[in-house]
C-alpha cells in the first residue's frame, strides 16, 4: 500500500492557505489603540474603553485580596508583553484626571511591570459603597481567593454593603448553605484559620473541626490533622466520637510529632545564618507546610537577598 504525500502539513498556516498579507501586523499585541486617552477630550463616553495613563491610577482601597502571588504576576506580565491586555480593568474617576481601580488590580500591577504608560480601562461612575460591592463581587467571581479571604469578603458584603445571606447568595449565584458554611470559617481560632489559609488543612477539615465548639479542642484537632495526615473522613469520625461521648482528642495521636526530614534542618541552618536563627518550619505528614522567617532589620534581608543573587 502506498501513501500519497500530503503537502503543507507541518509548515504553518501559510503553507496551506498561502501567504497572509500583513501577518505581522495581525499578531501585534492588543492595545486598544483606537480608543481615546482619558483626559485628552472634554466629553468622553464612559461606557467605552479608554486608555488611562498608568500614573493617573490609584489602587483600590477596598481590595478584598490580601496578597498577590508574585509568580502568577510574572506569568501574567509575560502574557501581556506577548499578547497585550485582553481584558481591560475597571476604574472610577475620583478627581481631575485621577482614577481609582474598581476591579483588575492584578492586571494593573502586571501592566506596570511591563512598563506600559497607559492601560485600557472601563470608566464607571459609582460611590464608595458601590465600588466596594463591585470590587468584592468581582474578586469572589473571578479570583482564586483562599477560603479565609473568601469568608472575609462575604463578611464585608454583609457588614458594609448591608447584604443579607440570601441577597448575597442570589447576587453571587451560590447556594445559601455554601455562603453560610463559608462565613462559619471565621469562627475558627486564629491558628486554625492560618493553617486553612496556607493550605495545611482543607475546607473539608475546617468544616469537620467546626463540629466542636471548644476553641482549644478545635486547635487540637487541627494539630492532629497535621501530625497524622488525617483525611476529612477520618477527622469526621473522631469529631463524631467526641460529640457522642464527650471525650477529648485522642492523647496519643494529639501528642504525636513527626520529625522533620534531614534536609529541612539543613535548610533552616542555611537560611537562619542570615536571620540569627529566627527561622521555623511547620510541616504536615503529607509534606505541605510553611517556613516562617523573623528578621530584625533591613540589613538581614539585604544580606540574604545578596546571597541569593550571587547564586543565580
N, C-alpha and C positions, 0 to 999 in steps of 0.2 A: 504494500500500500504506500502510495506517495502522498506527500503533503505539499500543497501549494503555499509558497511563502507569502505571508501577509505583510505588506509593506506599510510602513508608517508607525507601527506599534513600537513603543519604547523611545520615540523621538519627540514626544510632546505633541500638543495640540496642533502646532504649526505644520507638522508632518502630515496630519490628517486633513486639516481644514485649509492649509495654505498659510502664507504669511499673514499675520493680523496687523493691519495698519495701526500705528501709534500704540503698540502694545505696551511700551514702557510708560506712556502717559496713563494708560488704563490701570497700571499697577501702582500708581502713586498713592501714598497714604491718604486716608480720608481726613480732610481738614476743614470741611465746611467753608471753603474759601469764598463761596458765593454769598455768604451771609455778611451783614453789616457788622462792623466793630462797635461794641457797646460804647456809647458816649460820643460817637462820631456824628450823630444826627440828633435832632431835637425830638422828632416823633418816631418812636420805634414800636414795632409790633411785638409785644411781649409774648405772643403765642408762638413765635418762631424761634429759630436757633440763632443766637448771636455769638460772635467771637468776643469774649470778655477778656480784657487784659488780666493776666495771672496776678500781677501786683495789686490789682484792684479788688481782689477776692479775699475775704476773711474766713477762717474756719467756722464750723457750726458749733455754737456754744451749747447746743442741746444734743450733741453727738452721743448716741447710746453706746457705741463701741468704745471699749476701754483701751484696747491695744490693736495695733496693726502689724501683721506678720511681715517682717522685712523681706523674707524670701519670696512671699507671694507678691509683695510690692515690686520687687526687682523683676519678677516674671511679667507682671502687668506692664511695667515700664518698657521692657524689651518688646512686648507685643505692640505697644503704642508706637514705638520707634519704627517698627516694620509696617504696620497697617494703619497707623493713625488712631485717633479716638473714635471708636464706632458709635458709642452711646454717650451723648452729651450729659454733663452734670446739670443739676437744677439749682438755681440761686434766687435770691430776692434782693431788691435794691434797698439799701439802708441809708443812703446819703448821696451826695453829688458824686457820681462816678465811683461809688463804693458798693460792693455786693457781698452777700453772706451766703455760704453754702447751705442749701436745704438738704440735698442728698447728693452723694457722689464724692465724698471726701477722699475715699481711697483712690478714685480715678484722678482727682485733683492732685494728690500727692505724687502719683506716678507721672503725671504730665509735668510737674515741676522738676522731677528727677530727670526728665528728658530735655529740660531746658526750653520748653515751649513758652513763648511770650504771651500768647492768647490761647484760650480754651473754649471750645464750643459749649454753650450753655443755654438752657431754657430759663427765661426770667419770669418768675411768678410773683404775684402780689399777695402777701399774707402777713398776719400779725404774729406775735411770738407764739401764741398757743397753736395757731395753725401750722406754724413752722415746726414746732415740737412734734405735733401729731404726724405731720408728713415725714419728718426725719425718722421717727421711731417706726412707723408703719413700713416705710421703705426699707429700713435696715432689717426688720423682722422678716419681711418677704424676700429680700434679696441676699442678705449677707449670712455667712455661716457663723452666727453668734454661738458662743458656748452656752450651756444651759443656764448658768447664773446671769450672764449678760441678757439672755432672753427673758428670764424671770424679772430682772430689774427693769427691762423695757416695758413689760406688761404692767409692773407696779407703777411706773411713771405715767402710763396712759390712764390708769385709774386715779392716781392722786393729782396729777397736773392737768389732765385733759378731761377729768371727771367722767370717764367711761365706766359703765357697769361691766361685769364679766360677760354678760350676754351681748352687750353692744360691741365689746372688743372681739369676742369670738366671731360675731357676724362680720365685722369690718375686716378681720384678718382671714376669714374663710376657714376657721378652725372650730373643732368641736369644743363646747363649753367645758367638758370634763378635762380635756387636754390643757386648756388655759388654766383651770383651777389647780391641776396637778403641778403645772409648771410654777405657779405662784407659791405653792406649798414648799418648794425647794428653799425659799428664803427663810423658812422657819428652822432650817438645819443650823447646827453650830457652825461658827466661822471655819473651824478646822475641816469639817466635812464639806462645806461649800468650796473651800480651797481645793481639796482633793478632787471634787467633781469638776471644778473649773479647769484644772490642768489635765484632766483625763485619767487620773489614777483610779477613780471609780466611775461607773457609768450611771446615766439617769435611772436605769432599772435598779441598780444597787441603792441609789438615793431614795427611790420610791419605797423600797423594802425597808430601809432604815427608818423612814417616817412612820412605820408601823408601830414604833415605840415612842413614848412621849418624853422619856428622861434624856436630856442632852448628854449626860455622862455615858449612858448606855449607848446612845447613838454614836458617840465618838469611839467607844469600844468596838462596836460593830464595824465601823469604818476601818479601824486598825486590824480587825480580824480579816476583812476582805483583802487588805494589803499583805498581811502576813501569810495567809493560807491560799491566796489566789482564788477565793470562792467565786463560784458562778452566782448569778442572780437567783436561780432556783435553790441552790444550797443556802444562800443567805435567807431567803424567804422561809425555808424550813426552820432555821434557827429562830427567826423572829416569831413564827407561829408557836414554837415551843415556849418562848418567853411570855407570849400573850396568854397561853393556856395555863402554864404552871407558875408564872410569876418568878421564874428562876432568872439568874443573871446570865451574862455572856459566859460561855464555857471557859473556865480559867486556863486550862492547859493550852487551848488554842489562842486565847487572848494574850498569853504571855510569850507565845512562840515568836521568836525573832529569827529571820533568815539572814545569815551573814552575807555581807556584800562580797561579790566576786573580787578576786585579787586585783583586776585591772582598775576597779573603782578606787581602791586605795592609792594606786599609782596616780590616777587622775587627780584625786584630791590633794596629793602631795605636790604634784606639778603646779596646779593652779594656786594652791594655798601658799606657795612660795612668794607670790606677789601680793597676797592679802592677809598676811600674818596668821595663816592657817584658819581664817574665818570662813571655811567652806564646809557645807554639809550636803549630803546626798540622801534622798528618800527614794527607795526602790520597792516596787511590788514584786510578788512572786512571778508575775508574767513578764517582768523585765521593764515595765514602764516606770517612770519616775521623774523626779525633779532635782536639780542641783541649785542650791542657794549660795550666793556669794555676798558677803557683807564687807563693804570697804569703808575705810575711814577718811580717805582723801582722794582728790583727783589724781594725785601723783601715783597712787597704787593702780588706778585704772589705766593711766598713760603708760606705765611701765609694762603692764600686762599686754596692752594693745601693741606697743612697740615689739614685744617678744613675738606676738602672733604675726605681725607684718614681716618680721625677719624670716619667718618660716616660709612664707608664701613666695 
